[in-house]
C-alpha cells in the first residue's frame, strides 16, 4: 500500500515480527514493538 502521507511512518518487519513507528515529531522517539514487548532496532534481524 502506498500513501502520500509522510507522517507518521509505520514499517512492518515480518522476518523479526516487529512493527516500527516513527511519529514525525522530533520531540517523540522511534518505537519498535513486538508482541512480547519493546525491542532494539536490530533485534532479530539477520546480517545476510
N, C-alpha and C positions, 0 to 999 in steps of 0.2 A: 504494500500500500504506500502511496506517495501523497504528500500534502505540501501546500505552500506555507503552512505554519512552521515557524522555526523554533518556537519555544512553547512549552517545554519539549525537550528531546527525550525520547524513550528508545532504548535498544534492548533487544532480546538476545541472549547468548545461549542457544539451545545445547551446545556441547557441554557447558558447565552449569546449565539450569539456573541462570541468573537473569535478572532484569535490572537495567541501569536507567536512572532518571537524572537528567540534567535540567534543573528548574529554569535556567536562563537568567537568574538574578545572581549577581556576584556575591551578595550577602549570604546566599544559600549555598549548600555544598552538594556535591555529587552523591547520589545514593545508589548503592548496589545492594540488591537483596536477593536472597534465595529463600525458599520456604523454611529452611532451618535457621534463618537469621542473617544479620549483616555480614558481608564478606569483603575481602580485599579485591581490588580490581583484577589481579592476575590469578586469583584462586580458581583452580580447576581448569585453567587454560593450558593447552599443550604448547610446546615450543616448536612444533613442526611447521 
